[in-house]
Amino acid sequence: MSVSDSINNSLVQDWADKVILVVEDVDTNKIFFDAALRKTNAKILWAKDGKEAIELFKANEIDLVLMDLQLPIMDGYTATREIKAINKEIPVIAQTAHVMSGEREKCMEAGCDDYLAKPIRLQILMDTLSKYLNK
């Protein structure tokens, strides 16, 4: 298998039985995630702030959370801690434009399982999601 084949394979996923909660308040980022995840057949739930994310998490069976950290009402760190308090097994992947030193550690401290720096590249997004959803 060539490198380009393995790259394309990770971009082609069938997660029809998965539910992904995307917590994102910026419309252009929502468009990116929508386009990136549409072909996976996963059910996507959207939250625009941490408070809404927790409400959706409590009301649905969710397989993975993509958590923006800079959010209105309740930030992603707080929302992650609350989600992990409900279910510590759920993978929470932080996504942030703030890539200062210590940011990754702060994410992990809040309970995030992984970390994506914005702007997020499609290949990295799909590889990261595959790691948690293809178990």
Protein Blocks (a to p, Z undefined) as FASTA:
>chain_A
ZZklmmmmmmmccfkkbccddddfbfklmmmmmmmmmmnopacdddfbfklmmmmmmmpc
cfbdcddfbdghiafklmmmmmmmmommbccddddfblcehklmmmmmnopabdcddddd
fklmmmmmmmmmmZZ
